[in-house]
Amino acid sequence: MQVHAGVVKKLNSEELELELQDRSTPLIIDFFATWCGPCLALAKELEQVKEELGEKVHICSATAPVSFWKNADSSRSCVSMLAREVEMKAVISNSLELHGLRAAW
């Protein structure tokens, strides 16, 4: 699968399994829901990170399985995810720094 800088790969489960096997480059996996505003906002920011860092990092996304959201109240889940967005950015930034990479959020 050829990917251009700035493009976050959207993967199915088989492609995700293959991506997980490649340990040569830092990998960020964004599990998201298409109905979740904070998820979509973070996805746009991850596209900017991918554009900035290019092939130094692999960034891919996969929709979270329905079972993940099945017992969650969608409005509460979105609020919770919005509150965690800053925390997620910190985790991603710290992980990238371990590999000598920086992302300008």
C-alpha positions as CSV (number, residue, x, y, z in Angstrom):
1,M,0.0,0.0,0.0
2,Q,1.6,3.3,-1.1
3,V,1.0,6.2,1.2
4,H,1.8,9.8,0.6
5,A,3.1,12.2,3.3
6,G,0.3,13.7,5.3
7,V,-2.0,10.8,4.6
8,V,-3.1,8.7,7.5
9,K,-3.7,5.1,6.4
10,K,-7.2,3.7,7.1
11,L,-6.8,0.0,7.8
12,N,-9.0,-3.0,8.1
13,S,-8.2,-5.7,10.6
14,E,-6.0,-7.7,8.3
15,E,-4.0,-4.6,7.3
16,L,-3.7,-3.6,11.0
17,E,-2.2,-7.0,11.8
18,L,0.5,-6.5,9.1
19,E,1.2,-3.0,10.2
20,L,1.8,-4.2,13.8
21,Q,4.4,-6.6,12.6
22,D,6.7,-3.8,11.2
23,R,8.7,-2.6,14.2
24,S,11.2,-0.5,12.2
25,T,9.3,2.8,12.5
26,P,7.2,4.3,15.4
27,L,3.6,3.5,14.9
28,I,0.6,5.5,16.1
29,I,-2.8,3.8,15.8
30,D,-5.9,6.0,16.0
31,F,-9.0,4.0,16.9
32,F,-12.0,6.2,16.3
33,A,-15.7,6.3,15.8
34,T,-17.1,8.1,12.8
35,W,-19.8,9.8,14.9
36,C,-17.4,11.2,17.5
37,G,-16.4,14.8,17.1
38,P,-13.3,14.7,19.3
39,C,-12.2,11.6,17.4
40,L,-12.5,13.4,14.1
41,A,-10.7,16.5,15.4
42,L,-7.8,14.3,16.6
43,A,-7.7,12.5,13.3
44,K,-7.1,15.9,11.5
45,E,-4.3,16.7,13.9
46,L,-2.7,13.3,13.3
47,E,-2.8,14.0,9.5
48,Q,-0.8,17.2,10.2
49,V,1.7,15.2,12.3
50,K,2.1,12.7,9.5
51,E,2.7,15.5,7.0
52,E,5.3,17.1,9.3
53,L,7.2,13.8,10.1
54,G,6.6,12.0,6.9
55,E,8.2,8.5,6.7
56,K,9.8,8.9,10.2
57,V,6.5,7.6,11.7
58,H,3.6,5.4,10.6
59,I,0.2,6.7,11.5
60,C,-2.9,4.6,10.8
61,S,-6.5,4.6,11.8
62,A,-9.1,2.0,12.3
63,T,-12.7,2.4,13.4
64,A,-13.2,1.0,16.8
65,P,-15.3,-2.2,16.9
66,V,-19.0,-1.6,17.6
67,S,-18.5,-3.8,20.7
68,F,-16.2,-1.1,22.1
69,W,-19.0,1.4,22.1
70,K,-21.9,-1.0,22.7
71,N,-22.4,-0.3,26.4
72,A,-21.3,3.4,26.3
73,D,-23.5,6.4,26.3
74,S,-22.3,8.1,23.1
75,S,-22.7,11.7,24.5
76,R,-20.8,10.8,27.7
77,S,-18.1,9.0,25.7
78,C,-17.5,12.0,23.4
79,V,-17.2,14.3,26.4
80,S,-14.8,11.9,28.0
81,M,-12.7,11.6,24.8
82,L,-12.6,15.4,24.5
83,A,-11.3,15.6,28.0
84,R,-8.6,13.0,27.2
85,E,-7.5,14.6,23.9
86,V,-4.8,16.6,25.7
87,E,-3.7,13.5,27.5
88,M,-3.6,11.6,24.2
89,K,-1.4,14.3,22.6
90,A,1.0,14.1,25.6
91,V,1.3,10.3,25.3
92,I,1.9,10.5,21.6
93,S,4.4,13.3,21.9
94,N,6.3,11.5,24.7
95,S,6.4,8.3,22.6
96,L,7.7,10.2,19.6
97,E,10.3,11.9,21.7
98,L,11.6,8.5,22.7
99,H,12.5,8.0,19.0
100,G,14.0,11.5,18.7
101,L,10.9,12.9,16.9
102,R,8.9,16.0,17.7
103,A,5.4,17.0,16.5
104,A,4.3,20.6,16.5
105,W,0.7,20.4,17.7
